[in-house]
Amino acid sequence: MNDLVYVDEVDNELIQGYFNSLTNALHPYPPDKANDDLKDKVNHFIDSILKHGMYNAGEFLSFADSYICYSLKTPGIGEAIGAISLLCLIHCGVSEIYRRYNVSCRVGEYFLEHWKQYATGKNSTVSDLILFYYWDEKYRAYMEKGLSSDEMSQTIIHDDYLSSEHGVYQRKVIIIWLYENYFSTREDGVNFLEKFAEDAGIKKKLLSTRRKGS
């Protein structure tokens, strides 16, 4: 992928801020050639945006791969996860690299805790990463345990994020996904949907399910 990504004036300062944060996150690590190379690449992207208002997507994804790989090889991934998470805010294609290095769940958790304003359906990449976190860390295990509709609904109702205004979109997606992939073949499947029928989208799913069953 060698497409050019154009950065408008509105996003220019924001994107530069992300790149500067990527450089700052490298400072605590011992200086070496790999560290210097990554900093030089950051400066290259900033310079390209300042002079031409664009950057090369292929070059950036290659840089993102190197940045994540370097961060994982050095101590303190907990400190590095914040910077790693910024990469997909610059280019959504980085989410594929997260999966390659098995950090999608960690990035999703970071967004859940620190970037709630990006997770209301406005940024699909961030939303998908948060949903991946819920699937990988919570609901896969709940399904394996065979939780009932009452038990499963309580995990959603009492989740601080899913019950907040920030998590409305993810809440709906999780409920419908759980029905289609877990509850649809269980006797308590309709009961699960009924517990969330105040949501228009879920109510529509419930009515459709009832029609099919009649």
C-alpha positions as CSV (number, residue, x, y, z in Angstrom):
1,M,0.0,0.0,0.0
2,N,1.6,3.2,-1.2
3,D,-1.4,5.4,-1.2
4,L,-1.0,9.0,-0.1
5,V,-3.0,10.1,2.9
6,Y,-3.9,13.8,2.9
7,V,-4.2,15.6,6.2
8,D,-6.5,18.7,6.2
9,E,-5.8,21.8,8.3
10,V,-8.2,20.7,11.0
11,D,-6.4,17.4,11.6
12,N,-2.9,18.7,10.9
13,E,-2.1,19.8,14.5
14,L,-3.8,16.7,16.0
15,I,-1.8,14.3,13.9
16,Q,1.5,16.1,14.6
17,G,0.7,15.8,18.3
18,Y,0.3,12.1,17.9
19,F,3.7,11.8,16.2
20,N,5.3,13.9,18.8
21,S,3.9,11.6,21.5
22,L,5.4,8.7,19.6
23,T,8.8,10.3,19.8
24,N,8.4,11.2,23.5
25,A,7.5,7.5,24.3
26,L,10.9,6.5,22.9
27,H,13.0,8.7,25.1
28,P,13.0,6.5,28.2
29,Y,14.5,3.6,26.3
30,P,18.3,3.2,26.1
31,P,19.6,5.0,23.0
32,D,20.4,2.6,20.1
33,K,20.3,2.6,16.3
34,A,16.7,1.2,16.3
35,N,15.5,3.9,18.6
36,D,17.2,6.6,16.5
37,D,15.8,5.2,13.3
38,L,12.3,5.3,14.7
39,K,12.7,8.9,15.8
40,D,14.1,9.8,12.4
41,K,11.0,8.2,10.7
42,V,8.7,10.2,13.0
43,N,10.5,13.4,11.9
44,H,10.1,12.3,8.3
45,F,6.3,12.0,8.6
46,I,6.0,15.3,10.5
47,D,8.1,17.0,7.8
48,S,6.0,15.5,5.0
49,I,2.7,16.7,6.6
50,L,4.1,20.2,7.2
51,K,5.4,20.6,3.7
52,H,3.0,18.7,1.6
53,G,-0.1,18.0,3.9
54,M,0.2,14.3,3.3
55,Y,2.1,11.1,4.1
56,N,2.6,7.7,2.5
57,A,0.4,5.0,3.9
58,G,2.7,2.2,3.0
59,E,5.6,3.8,4.7
60,F,3.6,4.6,7.8
61,L,2.3,1.0,8.2
62,S,5.9,-0.3,7.8
63,F,7.0,2.2,10.5
64,A,4.1,1.2,12.7
65,D,5.1,-2.4,12.4
66,S,8.7,-1.5,13.4
67,Y,7.5,0.7,16.3
68,I,5.3,-2.0,17.8
69,C,8.0,-4.7,17.3
70,Y,10.5,-2.4,19.1
71,S,8.2,-1.6,21.9
72,L,7.5,-5.3,22.5
73,K,11.2,-6.1,22.7
74,T,11.9,-3.5,25.3
75,P,10.8,-3.7,29.0
76,G,7.6,-1.9,30.1
77,I,5.0,-2.7,27.5
78,G,2.5,-1.2,30.0
79,E,4.0,2.2,29.5
80,A,4.4,1.8,25.8
81,I,0.7,0.8,25.1
82,G,-0.4,4.4,25.2
83,A,1.9,5.3,22.3
84,I,1.2,2.1,20.4
85,S,-2.5,2.9,20.6
86,L,-2.0,6.3,18.9
87,L,-0.8,4.5,15.8
88,C,-4.3,3.5,14.7
89,L,-5.6,7.0,15.3
90,I,-3.2,8.1,12.6
91,H,-4.1,5.2,10.2
92,C,-6.8,2.6,10.8
93,G,-4.8,-0.1,8.9
94,V,-2.6,-0.5,12.0
95,S,-5.3,-2.6,13.6
96,E,-4.2,-5.5,11.4
97,I,-0.7,-5.1,12.8
98,Y,-2.1,-5.2,16.3
99,R,-3.6,-8.6,15.6
100,R,-0.3,-9.8,14.1
101,Y,1.5,-9.0,17.4
102,N,-1.4,-10.0,19.6
103,V,-1.8,-6.6,21.2
104,S,-5.4,-5.9,20.0
105,C,-6.8,-6.7,23.4
106,R,-4.4,-4.5,25.3
107,V,-5.0,-1.6,22.9
108,G,-8.8,-2.1,23.2
109,E,-8.4,-2.0,27.0
110,Y,-6.4,1.2,26.8
111,F,-9.0,2.9,24.7
112,L,-11.7,1.7,27.1
113,E,-10.0,3.3,30.0
114,H,-8.5,6.4,28.4
115,W,-10.3,7.3,25.1
116,K,-14.0,6.9,25.8
117,Q,-14.8,10.0,23.7
118,Y,-13.6,8.0,20.6
119,A,-15.7,5.0,21.3
120,T,-19.3,6.2,20.8
121,G,-19.5,4.9,17.2
122,K,-17.5,7.9,15.8
123,N,-14.4,5.9,15.3
124,S,-15.0,2.4,14.0
125,T,-11.4,1.2,14.5
126,V,-11.5,2.2,18.2
127,S,-14.9,0.7,18.7
128,D,-13.8,-2.6,17.1
129,L,-10.7,-2.8,19.4
130,I,-12.9,-2.2,22.5
131,L,-15.3,-4.9,21.3
132,F,-12.4,-7.2,20.8
133,Y,-11.3,-6.6,24.4
134,Y,-14.7,-7.5,25.7
135,W,-14.8,-10.6,23.6
136,D,-11.3,-11.8,24.4
137,E,-11.3,-10.9,28.1
138,K,-14.9,-11.4,29.1
139,Y,-17.6,-12.9,27.0
140,R,-15.7,-15.8,25.5
141,A,-15.2,-17.1,29.0
142,Y,-18.8,-16.3,30.0
143,M,-20.0,-18.4,27.0
144,E,-17.7,-21.3,27.9
145,K,-19.1,-21.3,31.4
146,G,-22.6,-21.5,30.0
147,L,-24.0,-18.4,31.7
148,S,-27.8,-18.1,31.7
149,S,-29.7,-15.1,30.2
150,D,-30.1,-13.7,33.7
151,E,-26.4,-14.1,34.5
152,M,-25.2,-12.8,31.2
153,S,-27.5,-9.7,31.3
154,Q,-26.1,-8.9,34.8
155,T,-22.6,-8.8,33.4
156,I,-23.7,-6.1,30.9
157,I,-25.9,-4.1,33.3
158,H,-23.2,-3.9,36.0
159,D,-20.3,-3.1,33.6
160,D,-19.4,0.6,34.2
161,Y,-18.5,1.3,30.6
162,L,-21.4,-0.6,28.9
163,S,-23.9,1.0,31.2
164,S,-22.5,4.5,30.5
165,E,-23.3,7.0,27.6
166,H,-20.0,6.2,26.1
167,G,-20.7,2.5,25.8
168,V,-24.2,2.6,24.2
169,Y,-22.9,1.5,20.8
170,Q,-20.7,-1.3,22.1
171,R,-23.5,-2.5,24.5
172,K,-25.9,-2.9,21.6
173,V,-23.4,-4.7,19.4
174,I,-22.4,-7.1,22.2
175,I,-26.1,-7.9,23.1
176,I,-27.0,-8.7,19.5
177,W,-23.8,-10.6,18.9
178,L,-24.4,-12.7,22.1
179,Y,-27.9,-13.5,20.9
180,E,-26.9,-14.6,17.4
181,N,-23.8,-16.6,18.5
182,Y,-24.9,-18.0,21.9
183,F,-28.5,-17.5,22.9
184,S,-30.3,-18.1,19.6
185,T,-30.2,-21.9,20.2
186,R,-31.0,-21.7,23.9
187,E,-34.4,-21.7,25.5
188,D,-33.6,-18.5,27.4
189,G,-32.5,-16.6,24.2
190,V,-35.6,-14.5,23.8
191,N,-35.6,-13.7,27.5
192,F,-32.1,-12.3,27.1
193,L,-33.2,-9.9,24.4
194,E,-36.3,-8.9,26.4
195,K,-34.1,-7.6,29.2
196,F,-32.7,-4.9,26.8
197,A,-35.9,-4.2,24.8
198,E,-35.8,-0.5,25.7
199,D,-33.2,-0.1,23.0
200,A,-34.9,0.4,19.6
201,G,-32.4,-1.7,17.7
202,I,-32.7,-4.6,20.1
203,K,-36.5,-4.3,20.2
204,K,-36.5,-4.6,16.5
205,K,-34.3,-7.8,16.8
206,L,-36.6,-9.1,19.4
207,L,-39.8,-8.6,17.3
208,S,-38.1,-10.2,14.3
209,T,-37.1,-13.2,16.4
210,R,-40.6,-13.6,17.7
211,R,-42.0,-13.5,14.2
212,K,-39.7,-16.2,13.0
213,G,-40.6,-18.4,16.0
214,S,-44.3,-18.1,15.5
